[in-house]
Amino acid sequence: MIWKIKTRSLDLSRHAQVMGTLNVTPDSFSDGGEFEGVEKALIHAREMISQGAAIIDIGGESTRPGATPVGADEEMNRTVPVIHALRSEWDGYISIDTTKASVASAALAAGADIVNDISGLTADPEMQTVCATSDCGIVAMHMQGNPENMQDNPVYENVTEEIQAFFQERLATLNALGISPDSICFDPGIGFGKSLAHNLELLRNIARLAPAGSPLLLGVSRKSFLAKTTAASDPSDRDAPTTALTALTRTKGIMLHRVHAVKGNLAALRITETLLNQK
């Protein structure tokens, strides 16, 4: 499995990779305010890179349930200087976590390689064009509703089938616009417009969600549904169950994992792969 990202390709055929989360926001659910400003953000990015992160995902707008949106200018002010600074010292993959085409365009110009859009490139009508013309890697996530209302009362007839259908529609639509299917990664959006039952069903069916041949990015790190099953009320206490799910879903073929704690999750992936590859 190869994920095409601009002029490069990320090989996912044998070893799973980690996307390190870098929130440069004052109000993210787990680490809001910890990494605001270029210097603090760079220190944390360097730490995650030293621990083995293949991708650094930079976000300037909180998408936690109930979060208030911010304007494009504010989002750019938070993220673009960090991307520019990180690109000047690192040649790895940089992702911009945004739903806004103007933010994505500025981030790509500053050196980002990937657009990670929680709306699956549906929130901003210009986003598809930005991605098509830049040849960037794309993460198309599924979300029911928006961060302000997504957890009010999420309802599905069959959550697995509906997400499968959404991914197939996105693949066909984006391909018709000239975006290579090899550039698209999918994310089921655990916790984004899903109840605990929906999240658990998706995790049980994780191996069959993405279209054939497409990588799937899993983001469960520190999410609130973990507190409902483990009594880990503080987000920082949810790293252990996150790591458990990282290892479990690797056995089901999930090769990309978006996490806060890079070191432990990457170690879990490598020991799991060692066991899977034993004759």
N, C-alpha and C positions, 0 to 999 in steps of 0.2 A: 504494500500500500504506500503510495507516494502522494504527498500534498504539495502541489505546485504553488510556489510563492514568488511572484515576480520572476527573476531570472534564475532562481534557485529552487531546490526541491528538498522537502523534509522527508527523510526515509522513515516510514513507520512499519516497515515490513517485519522487523525482528524485535526492536526495543521500543517500548512505550516512552513517551516524552512528557515532561511537565511544563505547564505554563504557569509562571509565577504571577500572582496578583499584586499589582501596585496601585493602590487607591490614593490619588492625590486630592482627596476631598475632605471637608470638615465633618461629614455626617454619614460615612459608610458604616454599616452595621457592626463590623468587626474591628476595624482599625481607623475609623474616622478621625482625622486630625493628626495622626501619627507621622504621616509622610508628606505633609504639605510643604511646598517650596522645593526648589531644585536640589539643594544640598542634602536634605533629609531623604528625598526620593532617590537620589543617586546612591546614597549609602545603603539603602535597603535593596535597591536593584543589584548592586554589586554583591551583596550578601547572598541573594537568591541565585545569581549567576555562579558564584563560587560553590554553591551547593548543588549545582547541576541543572538549573532551569534552562531549557532550550529557547523559551519564549518569555518575554516580559510583557504583560498585558497592563497597559496604563489607562486608567479611567478617571475622568474629571467630573463625573456626575453620579451621585449615589443612585442605585437602582433597588435599594432595599424596599420592602413593602411599606407604602405610605410616604415614600420620599417625595419631596417637592422638586420639580424640574428646575434646572438652571438654564440661563441663556447661552447661546452658542459662543459669544465673546468670552464669557466667564469660563466656560469649559475649555476653550482654546488657551486662555491665559494660564490655566492650571496645568494643561498637558503638553502643549507644544514646546515650551522651553525645556521640559524634562526629556522629551523625545530627542530634541536636538542635541542636548548634552550627552545623553546616553549613546546616541549614534556616533558621536565624535570619539568615543572611547571603546566601543564594542561593536563587533560585526555580526552578532547573533540576531535572532528574530525579535522584532518589536511589534506589538499589537496595540491598536487604539480601540478602546471600548467605548463606542458611541453609537447613537442612532441618527446623528445629524450629518448631512452630507458636507456642510462647510467645515465642520470639525475634522471629519475624515480626510478631506482634501488637504487641509493645513497640516494634519499629522503626517500624511503620506509625503508631502513636500519636505517635511522636517526630517524624514528618514524612517518612518514606520513602514512595515512590510505587510501587515495584516489589518483588516477591519473586522472587529468583533461587534456585531450588531444584535442586541437582544430582541429586536423586532423582526429579525430575519430579512432586513432590507425592505421593510414595508412602511415604516413610520415616516420617512422622508422620501418623496418621489424622486429626488435627485440622487439618492444614494446608489441606486443601481447603475446610473451613468458614471458616477465617480469610480466605482469599483471596476466597471467594464473598461474604462479608459486607462486605468492605472495598472492593470494586470496584477493586482495585489491578491494575497490570500484572503479568503472570506470565511468568517464563522457566521452561519445563519442559525440563529436560535429561535426556538418556539416560545411564545409567551401569550397567554390569554389575558386580554385587557392591557393595562399599563401599570407601572410601579405604584401609582397612587391608589388604584382600585383592584389590582389583580388578585388579592387574597380575600376580597369581600365575600365572594361566594362562587368559587370556580366550579363549573359544571361541564361534564363530558358524558356522552353516551358510551364511548369506548375510547379512553385516553390514548391507548397505544395505537389504535387504528387511525385516530384523528391526527396524531403527530406524524405517523408514517405518511399520511396523505398530504400534510402540510409540507413535509420535506420533498416529496415527489413533485408537488406543484412548484416549489421554490427552485428545484433543480431544473425543471423544464423551462420555467420562465426566465431564469438567469442564463441558461444555455442559449435560449432564443435571442437574448440580447448580446450574445457574443462572448459570454463568460465561460471559460472552459470548466467542465465538470470537475476536472482535476484540481481546480483552485478552490473548491468549495468543501468546507467542513461543516458538519451539523451538530447542534447542541439541543438536547430535549428540554432545556430550561427547567431543571429541577428547582422547585420552589417559586417559579414564576407563573402564577395563576394555576397552582395545583394544590390540592389538599394533601394531607399525609398519605391517604390511601392512593391518590394519584401518583405521588412520588414513589411509593413502594412498588406499585404496579409497573411503573416505567423502569425501575431498577431491576425488577424480575425479568423484564422483557428487553433489557438494554441491548442485547446482541442483535436484535432484529429491527431496530428503529431506523437506522440510516439506510439510504438507498445502497444497493449492492456496489461495492468498490469504493464507497465514500467513507472517509474517516469520521468518527464521532468524538466530539469533545465533551467530557463529563465534568460538570462543576457542582460538587456537593459540599465543598469545603466550608465548614463551620456554620452551615445553614440551620435555620431554626427547627426544621423537621427532625434533626438529630436530637434536639433536646426533648422531643416528645417520645423518643424511644430509649434514651440513655440517661435522662435526668441531668444532662450537661447544660445547665442554664446559661452559663457564661460562654460566649463564643470561643474564647481561647481554650476552654475545656473540651471542645469538640474536635480537636485535632486527632485524637485516638480513633473515634468512630469514622472520621474522614479517611484515615489511613487504612482502616479495615475495608471500607468500600472501594478504595483505590485498588487494593490487592484483589478483592473479590471480582471486581469488574474487569480487571486485567485478564483473569482466567476466562472471561467471556469475550475477549478480543478487543477491549477498549484501549486505544493506544495513545490517547491524549487526555490529560487530566489538569484542570485548572484549580490550583490550590494556593493557600496562604503559606503553609509550612512545607517548603520544598524538600528539605533534607529527609525527613521521615517518610514522606510519600514516595520519593524516588527510591529510597532503600527498600520500601515495601514492593515496589514494582520490580526491582532487580532480583530480590529473593524469590518472588513469585515466578519470574521468568526462568530463573535457575531450576526451579522445581518442574516447570512446564517443559523444559528442554531436556530433562534427564531421560535417558533411555531406560 
